[in-house]
Amino acid sequence: SLFVLRLFNDCVQSFVMYVSVLAFARNRWTAGCVALSLSVGIKMNSLLYSPGVLILLLQARGIRGAFVRVALCGVIQVLLGAPFLLHHPVSYLTRAFELSRVFLHKWSVNGAWISEKVFISKPLAIFLLLMHVSALVFFAQSRWMAHALKRGGFKWIQPHRQLPADYIVSVLFTCNMIGLTFARTIHYQFYAWYFHTLPYLLSQSALPLPLQPAIFL
């Protein structure tokens, strides 16, 4: 129903995003960034991966290498949006980055347990944003860069460094899950954004092995 009858594009976006993750896991940073930007062009929720991608780029390719690849992502977005930017640039940009958008309470899954008044309130949106940023900072300091930060300064930024695939996937999937945890709303089709990452995330947790498949099921 979600992907056939209603023609939601979440499955296509997720597929391209997983191609990006695969490229990153193989330390193919340029290819990964191209796929990431194409995925963002399909649906912008792929930006939930971007904090983790930036950390990995800085670690693997340094400041200059990261800047070049981020710029490449920007160029791809300009090319994808060129037909709209050339004719209706203001409308395109304001609708694409409509941060003040009010979501419909009746379609929300994670917000169904609270009242509509609270759901659409600005304080809740600000609170979720602060929690999102705080969680990213916490994981960056305590998990993703814990050992590197102990060396002090910017020594954790090492150009041309080969990063382990397991570490790369862990950073990316965790970063995406953090974004979903503090999302203002989640609809049924958003299940495609994270379902395939759950087995890996559970395997990386401290939960007993018999409990992991039980939680997944």
C-alpha positions as CSV (number, residue, x, y, z in Angstrom):
1,S,0.0,0.0,0.0
2,L,2.7,2.5,1.0
3,F,4.9,2.0,-2.0
4,V,2.5,0.8,-4.7
5,L,-1.0,2.2,-4.2
6,R,0.1,5.5,-2.7
7,L,3.4,5.8,-4.6
8,F,5.5,7.1,-1.7
9,N,9.1,7.6,-2.7
10,D,10.6,6.5,0.6
11,C,11.7,3.1,-0.7
12,V,13.6,4.7,-3.6
13,Q,15.2,7.2,-1.3
14,S,16.2,4.5,1.2
15,F,17.7,2.3,-1.6
16,V,19.9,5.1,-2.9
17,M,20.9,6.0,0.7
18,Y,22.0,2.4,1.4
19,V,24.1,2.5,-1.8
20,S,25.7,5.6,-0.3
21,V,26.4,3.7,3.0
22,L,27.9,0.8,1.0
23,A,30.2,3.2,-0.8
24,F,31.2,4.9,2.5
25,A,31.8,1.5,4.1
26,R,34.3,0.7,1.3
27,N,36.0,4.1,1.9
28,R,34.8,5.4,-1.5
29,W,34.1,8.8,-0.2
30,T,33.3,10.6,-3.5
31,A,31.0,7.9,-4.7
32,G,29.3,7.9,-1.3
33,C,28.7,11.6,-1.4
34,V,27.3,11.5,-4.9
35,A,24.8,8.8,-3.8
36,L,24.0,10.7,-0.7
37,S,23.2,13.9,-2.6
38,L,21.1,12.0,-5.1
39,S,19.2,10.4,-2.2
40,V,18.6,13.9,-0.7
41,G,17.3,14.9,-4.1
42,I,14.6,12.2,-3.8
43,K,13.7,13.0,-0.2
44,M,15.5,15.3,2.3
45,N,15.4,12.9,5.2
46,S,18.7,11.6,4.0
47,L,20.2,14.7,5.6
48,L,19.7,12.9,9.0
49,Y,22.9,11.0,8.0
50,S,24.9,14.2,7.3
51,P,26.4,14.9,10.7
52,G,27.9,11.4,10.8
53,V,29.0,11.7,7.2
54,L,30.8,15.0,8.0
55,I,32.7,13.4,10.9
56,L,33.8,10.5,8.8
57,L,34.9,12.8,5.9
58,L,37.0,14.8,8.3
59,Q,38.6,11.7,9.8
60,A,39.2,10.1,6.5
61,R,40.0,13.0,4.2
62,G,40.8,16.0,6.4
63,I,39.3,19.4,6.2
64,R,40.2,20.0,2.6
65,G,38.9,16.7,1.4
66,A,35.7,17.0,3.3
67,F,35.1,20.5,1.9
68,V,35.6,19.3,-1.7
69,R,33.1,16.5,-1.2
70,V,30.5,18.6,0.6
71,A,30.8,21.2,-2.2
72,L,30.2,18.3,-4.7
73,C,27.0,17.4,-2.9
74,G,26.0,21.1,-3.2
75,V,26.7,21.2,-6.9
76,I,24.6,18.1,-7.4
77,Q,21.7,19.7,-5.5
78,V,21.9,22.8,-7.7
79,L,21.9,20.7,-10.9
80,L,18.9,18.6,-9.7
81,G,17.0,21.8,-8.7
82,A,18.1,23.8,-11.7
83,P,14.7,23.6,-13.6
84,F,13.0,25.0,-10.5
85,L,15.7,27.5,-9.5
86,L,15.7,29.0,-12.9
87,H,12.0,29.7,-12.9
88,H,10.7,29.9,-9.3
89,P,13.8,30.1,-7.1
90,V,12.1,31.7,-4.1
91,S,9.2,29.3,-4.0
92,Y,11.5,26.3,-4.5
93,L,13.9,27.2,-1.7
94,T,11.2,28.3,0.8
95,R,9.2,25.1,0.3
96,A,12.2,22.9,0.4
97,F,13.4,24.3,3.7
98,E,10.0,25.1,5.3
99,L,11.2,24.9,8.9
100,S,8.0,26.5,10.2
101,R,5.8,23.8,8.6
102,V,3.0,22.4,10.8
103,F,2.5,18.7,10.4
104,L,-1.0,17.0,10.6
105,H,-1.5,15.3,14.0
106,K,-3.8,12.7,12.6
107,W,-1.1,11.1,10.4
108,S,1.6,11.1,13.1
109,V,2.7,7.8,14.7
110,N,5.2,9.0,17.3
111,G,3.0,12.0,18.2
112,A,-0.3,10.1,18.5
113,W,0.0,9.8,22.3
114,I,0.1,13.6,22.9
115,S,-2.6,16.2,22.2
116,E,-2.8,18.1,18.9
117,K,-2.1,21.4,20.8
118,V,1.1,20.1,22.2
119,F,2.1,18.4,18.9
120,I,1.9,21.6,16.9
121,S,3.4,23.8,19.6
122,K,6.7,25.6,18.9
123,P,8.2,24.8,22.3
124,L,8.0,21.1,21.5
125,A,9.7,21.7,18.1
126,I,12.5,23.6,19.8
127,F,12.9,21.0,22.6
128,L,13.2,18.2,20.0
129,L,15.8,20.1,18.1
130,L,17.8,20.8,21.2
131,M,17.6,17.1,22.2
132,H,18.7,16.1,18.7
133,V,21.7,18.3,18.7
134,S,22.6,17.3,22.3
135,A,22.4,13.6,21.4
136,L,24.6,14.1,18.4
137,V,27.2,15.9,20.5
138,F,27.1,13.2,23.2
139,F,27.6,10.4,20.7
140,A,30.3,12.3,18.8
141,Q,32.3,12.8,22.1
142,S,31.6,9.5,23.8
143,R,31.4,7.1,20.9
144,W,32.4,8.2,17.5
145,M,35.5,10.3,18.3
146,A,36.2,9.2,21.9
147,H,39.6,7.7,21.4
148,A,40.7,10.3,18.9
149,L,39.7,13.2,21.1
150,K,41.9,12.0,23.9
151,R,44.9,12.9,21.8
152,G,43.7,16.5,21.9
153,G,43.2,19.3,19.4
154,F,42.5,18.4,15.8
155,K,44.7,15.3,15.7
156,W,41.6,13.2,15.1
157,I,41.4,14.8,11.6
158,Q,43.8,12.6,9.6
159,P,43.7,12.9,5.8
160,H,43.9,9.7,3.7
161,R,43.0,7.5,6.7
162,Q,41.4,4.1,6.0
163,L,38.4,3.8,8.3
164,P,37.0,0.3,9.4
165,A,33.7,-0.5,7.6
166,D,32.1,-1.5,10.9
167,Y,32.9,1.9,12.4
168,I,31.6,3.7,9.4
169,V,28.3,1.8,9.4
170,S,27.9,2.3,13.1
171,V,28.3,6.0,12.9
172,L,25.9,6.4,10.0
173,F,23.1,4.2,11.3
174,T,23.3,5.6,14.8
175,C,23.2,9.1,13.4
176,N,20.1,8.3,11.4
177,M,18.4,6.7,14.4
178,I,19.1,9.7,16.6
179,G,17.4,12.0,14.0
180,L,14.4,9.7,13.9
181,T,14.2,9.5,17.7
182,F,13.8,13.2,18.0
183,A,11.8,13.8,14.8
184,R,8.8,16.1,15.1
185,T,6.6,13.5,13.4
186,I,7.0,10.0,11.9
187,H,4.5,8.5,9.4
188,Y,4.0,4.9,8.5
189,Q,6.1,5.1,5.4
190,F,9.0,6.4,7.3
191,Y,9.5,2.8,8.5
192,A,11.6,2.3,5.4
193,W,14.1,4.9,6.7
194,Y,15.3,2.7,9.5
195,F,13.9,-0.9,9.4
196,H,16.8,-2.4,7.6
197,T,19.3,-0.8,10.1
198,L,17.7,-2.3,13.2
199,P,19.4,-5.8,13.1
200,Y,22.8,-4.1,12.9
201,L,22.0,-1.6,15.7
202,L,20.7,-4.3,17.9
203,S,23.9,-6.4,17.3
204,Q,26.0,-3.4,18.4
205,S,24.0,-2.9,21.6
206,A,24.8,-4.4,25.0
207,L,21.5,-6.4,25.0
208,P,21.7,-10.1,25.5
209,L,21.8,-12.0,22.2
210,P,18.5,-13.9,22.7
211,L,16.7,-10.6,23.4
212,Q,17.9,-8.9,20.2
213,P,15.8,-10.9,17.7
214,A,12.8,-10.7,20.1
215,I,13.0,-6.9,20.1
216,F,13.4,-6.8,16.3
217,L,10.3,-9.1,15.8
